[in-house]
């Protein structure tokens, strides 16, 4: 009996998940088409903003960008972005990577997240730009341009923990 209760407690403890809500909407066809500025950029450098933090994984990162191609609007003044690496709703942007930004009017810096940035393959930039232009012109959908894997690539998700080991001699319920 005690082993059964202990097993149940371990199983419940190992399956606890944290839920969170993000302050931004995710990209879709309507959001992409309504963006006032759309451009391809390369993340040139990134550093922790404001110095060292508490090590909890919620650091603000400030990155310098280089605009590679302007697809809509005028973004030549944009030279920086910021993003968070927190576990919940954080963003993963790798230095050297290429991305498409879908933004409202912005200043010198913008806050990058899954609601406005998608990573693109640097070897496929020309084709991606043609597809994004078709998206902006209303000729195709967001899902036809960017796969789920592409949109998930910039999502800062923690790797799920390994399953809890079963106690010696324990069996899974049938």
N, C-alpha and C positions, 0 to 999 in steps of 0.2 A: 504494500500500500504506500509506504513512504517513498519507495523507488518510483512508483507511478506518479506521485505528486511532484517529486523532484524532476522527473522527466518532463512533465507538463509545464512546470515553471521554466525550465531551461528552454523548451520549445517556444513558449510565449515570449520569453525575453529575447531570443535570437531573431524573432520575426517582427520586432517593433520597428516601425518605419517613421521617419519624420516627414511631415508634409509642410509645404510652404506655398505661398502665393507671391508671384512676381509683380513688380510695379509697372511692367511693360507688357504690351501685347506682342504676340508672335507674328512673324511675317506671313502674309498670304497675298493673293492676287490684288485685292482691294487696297491693302496697305502699300504694296509696292507701286501700284499705279498712282496713288495719291501723293507719293513722295515728291517734294519740290526740288530736291537735289539727289541725283543718283550718279555715283562715280565708282570707278575701280581704284583701289589703293593698295599699296604695299606697306606693311608695318616694318619700319626701319629700325626702331629701337623701343625698348620698354624698360621702365624702372619703377620701383615702389615709390608712390607719392608720399611725401611727408616723413620719410625716414622709416626706420624699422618699426614694426607693429608688435602686437602681442603673440604672434605665431599661431593664431587661431584660423588662419586661412581666409580672412576677409579683408585682405589688403586692397587698397585702391592702386591701380597701375596707371601710369601716365605713359603714353606711347607717342613717338613721332611717326608721322606717315608721309608717304610720297604719293601724290595723285598720279595715277598711271593713265587714266582715261576718263574724260567727263562725258556722261551720257545724258544728263538733264541738269539744267540750272547752271549755276556758276559757283564752283567750290575752290577756286585757286587760293583763297585766303585760309582754308582749313589746313592746319598743319599738325594738329595733335588730337588725340582721343584719350578718353579715360575709360577704364572698365574695372569691374570688381572680380576677384577670384574666389569669392565666398562660395561655400558648398551649395547653398540654395540660391538659385537664380544667377549664379556667377557666369562669367564668360571666359572662354579659352581662345585667345588670339596668340598665335605663335609668331615670333619675330621672323621676318623673311617671307611670311605668308601673304597671299593676295586675297583681297576681299572686295565684295560689292557692298556699298553703303546706300541705304534708302532712307533719306533724312528730310525733315522739314527744314526751313531756312535755319542756318546755324552760324555761329561765329567761328573763332579760331579753333575751338576745341568742341568735340561732341562726346556724349556718353554712349559708348558702343555696348550693344547687348544683342540677344537673339531676336529682338524686335526690330532691328535695323541693319544688321550686318550678316552676310553669308560668305563663307570661305569659298574660293574658286581655285581650280587647278591652274597653276601658272603656265602649264604647257597647252592649255585650252582657252587662253584669254580671248583670242579673236572670235572663236565660236560662241563663247559665253556672252560677249558683248553684243553679237548679232541677236542672240536669243533674248537678252534683257531688253534690247531695243524693240523687239517684237512684243514682249510683255508690256512695255510701256505704251506701245501703240494699240494695245487691245487685241492683238492677233493671237495670243497664246496665254496660257495660265501660268501662275507662279510654279505650280507643281510640275509643269512640263519643262521648266527651265532648271529648277533645283530639286534634286532628289531629297528624300527624307534624311538620307545619310549626310548629305551636304549641309542641311540645316541643323542637324544634330551635332555636327562636328564642332561648332563653336559653343556648345552647351557644356558648362563646367559641372559635370555630374560625378559624384564620388563613385568609385568602383564598389559594387556590392561586397559586403564581407563574405568570407567563406562560410559555408554552413557549419553549424555547431556540431562537434563530434558527439556521437552517441556514446553513452556509458558502456563499459565492457559488458557484454552479454545482453544488451538491450536490443530489441527488434523494432522495426518500424511497424506501426499499426496497419492492419489490412483493411 
